[in-house]
Amino acid sequence: MTLQVNITANGRMSLPADVRKRLGLISGGAVFLEETDDGVVLRTAAQAVARAQALAKQYTGGQPDAGVEGFLAQRREDSGE
């Protein structure tokens, strides 16, 4: 879906009510803006978290111990602690 959203003189833009409702955005809610080579992408907080989790899974191979705690546990094991 492509929508035209106008930007005011002071740099504000309004998302249509039906879009805000579908995305679960409430007054004062945040969206994340990502500038890409193709343009601008707006994401809700939930979408941004899901994207970050997918990237983390991609780089860790889905290993459950690939987080900080797993890394520290492996370091302790390697050092004989």
Rosetta blueprint (number, residue, H / E / L):
1 M L
2 T L
3 L L
4 Q L
5 V L
6 N L
7 I E
8 T L
9 A L
10 N L
11 G L
12 R L
13 M E
14 S L
15 L L
16 P L
17 A H
18 D H
19 V H
20 R H
21 K H
22 R H
23 L H
24 G L
25 L L
26 I L
27 S L
28 G L
29 G L
30 A L
31 V E
32 F E
33 L E
34 E E
35 E E
36 T E
37 D L
38 D L
39 G E
40 V E
41 V E
42 L E
43 R E
44 T E
45 A H
46 A H
47 Q H
48 A H
49 V H
50 A H
51 R H
52 A H
53 Q H
54 A H
55 L H
56 A H
57 K H
58 Q H
59 Y H
60 T H
61 G L
62 G L
63 Q L
64 P L
65 D L
66 A L
67 G L
68 V H
69 E H
70 G H
71 F H
72 L H
73 A H
74 Q H
75 R H
76 R H
77 E H
78 D H
79 S H
80 G L
81 E L
